[in-house]
Amino acid sequence: MSWKRISRPQALPQGLDTHRTDAAQKLVDSYTGGAQRGDLGDRIDYLTGRRERAAADLVRDLGGVAKAARATGASERTVRDWAAGRHAPSSRFADTLAKEARRATVRALGGTRGVAALTGRSESTIRSWVRKPVQAKGDAVHQLNKHEVRQRHLQARQLLGQSGKQPLVMQTSGHIRVKATTSTPEYEVDRVVNHEVQPETQSQIEDLLARGVDPSQVHQLIESDLTGDRYAGLGDDLYDGRDFGFFVDRIDEINMGDSLPGR
């Protein structure tokens, strides 16, 4: 009988940087359900003066040809021509179409009062955004973008049959690395991590995604949270993103839900 040594598989066969880049993207995709900033984001850009929008898009914002015709006073045949791109709205209708589309976007974002609360603006200011094109200030735009990220997150959880009202729990399986002090050895292992993400951390995640940052920043935020007193208990000031802290270097599977397994 002969014996053959079975070697342990490499923890990071594609290299640390590659696996960390992949892990960061998986975290972001899981948070938003893989959905990208889409139509609502474009509508926010139009409402706040960041982007133009074609007449066909404005008709869609109003709910289709029939509703756009009622809102603008144009015939449905005329509106169908706008939607098909056969011709642009005349000056008689262009301003009304744009104004009604902006109004519809405000309704989609929670109405005048809701948008005012989101952005820290007065209701009269929001009404002025509807009446004519504006260049809204950056902080207001950011809060609307943050709301859009939050909507993607909630929709992703609802598609999984979750309410989204419970604390968010993140479960990852993969390879972790822990280094607490200069005098302690580095600990590495494949394992499952269950972590309840606090509301303030969720707000920070949404803040980062609303700014369109590199996914690595979200990855590091989660690792910093894991390092602190809530999970690994290593101390809130330990994580440095490089050498010390609790690192999730490879993610094989990730789930986000309403509760920890077994609860």
TORKOL-4160 file (C-alpha; in steps of 0.2 Angstrom, whole numbers, padded with zeros to 4 digits, m for minus):
263
<pt num="1" X="0000" Y="0000" Z="0000"/>
<pt num="2" X="0006" Y="0017" Z="m0004"/>
<pt num="3" X="0001" Y="0034" Z="0003"/>
<pt num="4" X="m0001" Y="0050" Z="m0006"/>
<pt num="5" X="m0001" Y="0067" Z="0002"/>
<pt num="6" X="m0017" Y="0077" Z="m0003"/>
<pt num="7" X="m0012" Y="0095" Z="m0003"/>
<pt num="8" X="m0024" Y="0108" Z="0003"/>
<pt num="9" X="m0032" Y="0119" Z="m0011"/>
<pt num="10" X="m0025" Y="0136" Z="m0013"/>
<pt num="11" X="m0036" Y="0148" Z="m0003"/>
<pt num="12" X="m0034" Y="0162" Z="m0016"/>
<pt num="13" X="m0029" Y="0153" Z="m0033"/>
<pt num="14" X="m0032" Y="0169" Z="m0043"/>
<pt num="15" X="m0022" Y="0180" Z="m0032"/>
<pt num="16" X="m0027" Y="0191" Z="m0018"/>
<pt num="17" X="m0031" Y="0207" Z="m0028"/>
<pt num="18" X="m0042" Y="0197" Z="m0040"/>
<pt num="19" X="m0052" Y="0188" Z="m0027"/>
<pt num="20" X="m0055" Y="0204" Z="m0017"/>
<pt num="21" X="m0061" Y="0214" Z="m0032"/>
<pt num="22" X="m0073" Y="0199" Z="m0035"/>
<pt num="23" X="m0079" Y="0199" Z="m0017"/>
<pt num="24" X="m0082" Y="0218" Z="m0018"/>
<pt num="25" X="m0093" Y="0217" Z="m0033"/>
<pt num="26" X="m0103" Y="0202" Z="m0025"/>
<pt num="27" X="m0106" Y="0213" Z="m0010"/>
<pt num="28" X="m0113" Y="0227" Z="m0020"/>
<pt num="29" X="m0123" Y="0216" Z="m0032"/>
<pt num="30" X="m0131" Y="0207" Z="m0017"/>
<pt num="31" X="m0136" Y="0224" Z="m0009"/>
<pt num="32" X="m0145" Y="0230" Z="m0024"/>
<pt num="33" X="m0150" Y="0213" Z="m0031"/>
<pt num="34" X="m0139" Y="0216" Z="m0046"/>
<pt num="35" X="m0150" Y="0230" Z="m0052"/>
<pt num="36" X="m0140" Y="0245" Z="m0059"/>
<pt num="37" X="m0145" Y="0263" Z="m0058"/>
<pt num="38" X="m0159" Y="0264" Z="m0071"/>
<pt num="39" X="m0174" Y="0273" Z="m0076"/>
<pt num="40" X="m0178" Y="0281" Z="m0059"/>
<pt num="41" X="m0160" Y="0287" Z="m0059"/>
<pt num="42" X="m0162" Y="0295" Z="m0076"/>
<pt num="43" X="m0178" Y="0304" Z="m0071"/>
<pt num="44" X="m0169" Y="0311" Z="m0055"/>
<pt num="45" X="m0155" Y="0318" Z="m0066"/>
<pt num="46" X="m0169" Y="0326" Z="m0077"/>
<pt num="47" X="m0178" Y="0333" Z="m0063"/>
<pt num="48" X="m0162" Y="0341" Z="m0055"/>
<pt num="49" X="m0155" Y="0347" Z="m0072"/>
<pt num="50" X="m0141" Y="0335" Z="m0074"/>
<pt num="51" X="m0147" Y="0327" Z="m0090"/>
<pt num="52" X="m0159" Y="0329" Z="m0105"/>
<pt num="53" X="m0173" Y="0317" Z="m0108"/>
<pt num="54" X="m0181" Y="0313" Z="m0125"/>
<pt num="55" X="m0199" Y="0316" Z="m0128"/>
<pt num="56" X="m0202" Y="0297" Z="m0129"/>
<pt num="57" X="m0195" Y="0295" Z="m0112"/>
<pt num="58" X="m0206" Y="0309" Z="m0105"/>
<pt num="59" X="m0221" Y="0301" Z="m0112"/>
<pt num="60" X="m0216" Y="0285" Z="m0103"/>
<pt num="61" X="m0213" Y="0295" Z="m0087"/>
<pt num="62" X="m0231" Y="0300" Z="m0088"/>
<pt num="63" X="m0238" Y="0282" Z="m0090"/>
<pt num="64" X="m0240" Y="0281" Z="m0109"/>
<pt num="65" X="m0248" Y="0289" Z="m0123"/>
<pt num="66" X="m0266" Y="0291" Z="m0116"/>
<pt num="67" X="m0260" Y="0298" Z="m0100"/>
<pt num="68" X="m0248" Y="0310" Z="m0108"/>
<pt num="69" X="m0261" Y="0316" Z="m0120"/>
<pt num="70" X="m0273" Y="0320" Z="m0105"/>
<pt num="71" X="m0259" Y="0329" Z="m0096"/>
<pt num="72" X="m0253" Y="0339" Z="m0111"/>
<pt num="73" X="m0269" Y="0342" Z="m0120"/>
<pt num="74" X="m0262" Y="0335" Z="m0136"/>
<pt num="75" X="m0271" Y="0322" Z="m0146"/>
<pt num="76" X="m0266" Y="0304" Z="m0144"/>
<pt num="77" X="m0261" Y="0303" Z="m0162"/>
<pt num="78" X="m0249" Y="0317" Z="m0159"/>
<pt num="79" X="m0242" Y="0310" Z="m0143"/>
<pt num="80" X="m0239" Y="0293" Z="m0152"/>
<pt num="81" X="m0228" Y="0303" Z="m0165"/>
<pt num="82" X="m0218" Y="0310" Z="m0150"/>
<pt num="83" X="m0216" Y="0293" Z="m0143"/>
<pt num="84" X="m0211" Y="0285" Z="m0160"/>
<pt num="85" X="m0198" Y="0299" Z="m0163"/>
<pt num="86" X="m0207" Y="0304" Z="m0179"/>
<pt num="87" X="m0207" Y="0323" Z="m0173"/>
<pt num="88" X="m0203" Y="0333" Z="m0158"/>
<pt num="89" X="m0216" Y="0342" Z="m0148"/>
<pt num="90" X="m0220" Y="0359" Z="m0154"/>
<pt num="91" X="m0217" Y="0374" Z="m0143"/>
<pt num="92" X="m0235" Y="0374" Z="m0139"/>
<pt num="93" X="m0233" Y="0357" Z="m0130"/>
<pt num="94" X="m0215" Y="0355" Z="m0126"/>
<pt num="95" X="m0215" Y="0365" Z="m0110"/>
<pt num="96" X="m0231" Y="0356" Z="m0103"/>
<pt num="97" X="m0224" Y="0339" Z="m0107"/>
<pt num="98" X="m0208" Y="0343" Z="m0098"/>
<pt num="99" X="m0217" Y="0350" Z="m0083"/>
<pt num="100" X="m0229" Y="0336" Z="m0081"/>
<pt num="101" X="m0215" Y="0323" Z="m0083"/>
<pt num="102" X="m0206" Y="0332" Z="m0069"/>
<pt num="103" X="m0222" Y="0332" Z="m0058"/>
<pt num="104" X="m0224" Y="0313" Z="m0061"/>
<pt num="105" X="m0206" Y="0310" Z="m0055"/>
<pt num="106" X="m0209" Y="0320" Z="m0040"/>
<pt num="107" X="m0224" Y="0309" Z="m0037"/>
<pt num="108" X="m0214" Y="0293" Z="m0039"/>
<pt num="109" X="m0202" Y="0300" Z="m0026"/>
<pt num="110" X="m0215" Y="0302" Z="m0013"/>
<pt num="111" X="m0224" Y="0318" Z="m0018"/>
<pt num="112" X="m0219" Y="0336" Z="m0015"/>
<pt num="113" X="m0218" Y="0334" Z="0004"/>
<pt num="114" X="m0208" Y="0318" Z="0003"/>
<pt num="115" X="m0195" Y="0325" Z="m0009"/>
<pt num="116" X="m0194" Y="0341" Z="0002"/>
<pt num="117" X="m0191" Y="0329" Z="0017"/>
<pt num="118" X="m0178" Y="0319" Z="0007"/>
<pt num="119" X="m0168" Y="0334" Z="0001"/>
<pt num="120" X="m0170" Y="0346" Z="0015"/>
<pt num="121" X="m0179" Y="0359" Z="0004"/>
<pt num="122" X="m0195" Y="0368" Z="0006"/>
<pt num="123" X="m0210" Y="0362" Z="m0003"/>
<pt num="124" X="m0211" Y="0378" Z="m0012"/>
<pt num="125" X="m0193" Y="0374" Z="m0019"/>
<pt num="126" X="m0199" Y="0357" Z="m0025"/>
<pt num="127" X="m0214" Y="0365" Z="m0034"/>
<pt num="128" X="m0202" Y="0377" Z="m0042"/>
<pt num="129" X="m0192" Y="0362" Z="m0049"/>
<pt num="130" X="m0208" Y="0356" Z="m0057"/>
<pt num="131" X="m0212" Y="0372" Z="m0065"/>
<pt num="132" X="m0196" Y="0375" Z="m0074"/>
<pt num="133" X="m0179" Y="0367" Z="m0077"/>
<pt num="134" X="m0167" Y="0370" Z="m0063"/>
<pt num="135" X="m0149" Y="0365" Z="m0057"/>
<pt num="136" X="m0152" Y="0358" Z="m0040"/>
<pt num="137" X="m0138" Y="0359" Z="m0028"/>
<pt num="138" X="m0127" Y="0343" Z="m0026"/>
<pt num="139" X="m0132" Y="0339" Z="m0008"/>
<pt num="140" X="m0151" Y="0338" Z="m0014"/>
<pt num="141" X="m0146" Y="0327" Z="m0029"/>
<pt num="142" X="m0136" Y="0316" Z="m0018"/>
<pt num="143" X="m0150" Y="0313" Z="m0006"/>
<pt num="144" X="m0162" Y="0308" Z="m0021"/>
<pt num="145" X="m0148" Y="0296" Z="m0027"/>
<pt num="146" X="m0147" Y="0289" Z="m0010"/>
<pt num="147" X="m0165" Y="0286" Z="m0010"/>
<pt num="148" X="m0164" Y="0277" Z="m0027"/>
<pt num="149" X="m0151" Y="0265" Z="m0020"/>
<pt num="150" X="m0162" Y="0262" Z="m0005"/>
<pt num="151" X="m0177" Y="0258" Z="m0017"/>
<pt num="152" X="m0166" Y="0245" Z="m0027"/>
<pt num="153" X="m0161" Y="0237" Z="m0010"/>
<pt num="154" X="m0179" Y="0236" Z="m0004"/>
<pt num="155" X="m0185" Y="0229" Z="m0021"/>
<pt num="156" X="m0171" Y="0216" Z="m0021"/>
<pt num="157" X="m0177" Y="0210" Z="m0003"/>
<pt num="158" X="m0195" Y="0210" Z="m0008"/>
<pt num="159" X="m0192" Y="0199" Z="m0023"/>
<pt num="160" X="m0185" Y="0187" Z="m0011"/>
<pt num="161" X="m0201" Y="0188" Z="m0001"/>
<pt num="162" X="m0194" Y="0199" Z="0013"/>
<pt num="163" X="m0202" Y="0214" Z="0021"/>
<pt num="164" X="m0186" Y="0224" Z="0022"/>
<pt num="165" X="m0192" Y="0231" Z="0038"/>
<pt num="166" X="m0182" Y="0219" Z="0049"/>
<pt num="167" X="m0163" Y="0222" Z="0052"/>
<pt num="168" X="m0152" Y="0217" Z="0037"/>
<pt num="169" X="m0142" Y="0201" Z="0040"/>
<pt num="170" X="m0127" Y="0197" Z="0028"/>
<pt num="171" X="m0121" Y="0179" Z="0027"/>
<pt num="172" X="m0105" Y="0176" Z="0017"/>
<pt num="173" X="m0096" Y="0160" Z="0014"/>
<pt num="174" X="m0078" Y="0161" Z="0008"/>
<pt num="175" X="m0060" Y="0164" Z="0015"/>
<pt num="176" X="m0057" Y="0176" Z="0029"/>
<pt num="177" X="m0041" Y="0183" Z="0036"/>
<pt num="178" X="m0038" Y="0191" Z="0053"/>
<pt num="179" X="m0024" Y="0200" Z="0060"/>
<pt num="180" X="m0026" Y="0209" Z="0077"/>
<pt num="181" X="m0009" Y="0215" Z="0082"/>
<pt num="182" X="0009" Y="0215" Z="0077"/>
<pt num="183" X="0013" Y="0201" Z="0090"/>
<pt num="184" X="m0002" Y="0189" Z="0085"/>
<pt num="185" X="m0001" Y="0178" Z="0070"/>
<pt num="186" X="m0012" Y="0180" Z="0055"/>
<pt num="187" X="m0027" Y="0169" Z="0055"/>
<pt num="188" X="m0034" Y="0162" Z="0039"/>
<pt num="189" X="m0049" Y="0150" Z="0036"/>
<pt num="190" X="m0063" Y="0146" Z="0025"/>
<pt num="191" X="m0079" Y="0149" Z="0035"/>
<pt num="192" X="m0097" Y="0156" Z="0035"/>
<pt num="193" X="m0099" Y="0174" Z="0042"/>
<pt num="194" X="m0116" Y="0179" Z="0049"/>
<pt num="195" X="m0117" Y="0198" Z="0053"/>
<pt num="196" X="m0132" Y="0209" Z="0057"/>
<pt num="197" X="m0129" Y="0225" Z="0047"/>
<pt num="198" X="m0133" Y="0240" Z="0058"/>
<pt num="199" X="m0144" Y="0254" Z="0051"/>
<pt num="200" X="m0130" Y="0267" Z="0051"/>
<pt num="201" X="m0119" Y="0255" Z="0041"/>
<pt num="202" X="m0133" Y="0253" Z="0028"/>
<pt num="203" X="m0134" Y="0272" Z="0027"/>
<pt num="204" X="m0116" Y="0273" Z="0024"/>
<pt num="205" X="m0117" Y="0259" Z="0010"/>
<pt num="206" X="m0131" Y="0268" Z="0002"/>
<pt num="207" X="m0121" Y="0285" Z="0003"/>
<pt num="208" X="m0106" Y="0277" Z="m0006"/>
<pt num="209" X="m0117" Y="0268" Z="m0019"/>
<pt num="210" X="m0126" Y="0285" Z="m0022"/>
<pt num="211" X="m0109" Y="0293" Z="m0026"/>
<pt num="212" X="m0105" Y="0279" Z="m0038"/>
<pt num="213" X="m0089" Y="0274" Z="m0029"/>
<pt num="214" X="m0078" Y="0259" Z="m0033"/>
<pt num="215" X="m0086" Y="0243" Z="m0025"/>
<pt num="216" X="m0070" Y="0241" Z="m0015"/>
<pt num="217" X="m0075" Y="0256" Z="m0004"/>
<pt num="218" X="m0091" Y="0246" Z="0001"/>
<pt num="219" X="m0081" Y="0231" Z="0004"/>
<pt num="220" X="m0069" Y="0240" Z="0016"/>
<pt num="221" X="m0084" Y="0247" Z="0025"/>
<pt num="222" X="m0091" Y="0230" Z="0028"/>
<pt num="223" X="m0074" Y="0224" Z="0034"/>
<pt num="224" X="m0072" Y="0238" Z="0046"/>
<pt num="225" X="m0089" Y="0235" Z="0053"/>
<pt num="226" X="m0085" Y="0216" Z="0055"/>
<pt num="227" X="m0068" Y="0221" Z="0063"/>
<pt num="228" X="m0076" Y="0232" Z="0077"/>
<pt num="229" X="m0085" Y="0227" Z="0093"/>
<pt num="230" X="m0101" Y="0220" Z="0084"/>
<pt num="231" X="m0094" Y="0205" Z="0076"/>
<pt num="232" X="m0075" Y="0200" Z="0078"/>
<pt num="233" X="m0073" Y="0211" Z="0093"/>
<pt num="234" X="m0056" Y="0217" Z="0088"/>
<pt num="235" X="m0059" Y="0236" Z="0091"/>
<pt num="236" X="m0067" Y="0249" Z="0080"/>
<pt num="237" X="m0050" Y="0258" Z="0077"/>
<pt num="238" X="m0040" Y="0243" Z="0072"/>
<pt num="239" X="m0045" Y="0240" Z="0053"/>
<pt num="240" X="m0033" Y="0249" Z="0041"/>
<pt num="241" X="m0039" Y="0241" Z="0025"/>
<pt num="242" X="m0022" Y="0233" Z="0022"/>
<pt num="243" X="m0013" Y="0223" Z="0037"/>
<pt num="244" X="m0024" Y="0224" Z="0052"/>
<pt num="245" X="m0043" Y="0219" Z="0054"/>
<pt num="246" X="m0055" Y="0206" Z="0049"/>
<pt num="247" X="m0054" Y="0203" Z="0030"/>
<pt num="248" X="m0066" Y="0194" Z="0018"/>
<pt num="249" X="m0054" Y="0190" Z="0004"/>
<pt num="250" X="m0064" Y="0178" Z="m0006"/>
<pt num="251" X="m0083" Y="0176" Z="m0007"/>
<pt num="252" X="m0090" Y="0160" Z="m0013"/>
<pt num="253" X="m0108" Y="0163" Z="m0009"/>
<pt num="254" X="m0118" Y="0178" Z="m0001"/>
<pt num="255" X="m0135" Y="0180" Z="0005"/>
<pt num="256" X="m0144" Y="0195" Z="0013"/>
<pt num="257" X="m0160" Y="0193" Z="0022"/>
<pt num="258" X="m0171" Y="0198" Z="0037"/>
<pt num="259" X="m0164" Y="0187" Z="0050"/>
<pt num="260" X="m0150" Y="0176" Z="0055"/>
<pt num="261" X="m0151" Y="0157" Z="0052"/>
<pt num="262" X="m0159" Y="0148" Z="0066"/>
<pt num="263" X="m0168" Y="0163" Z="0073"/>
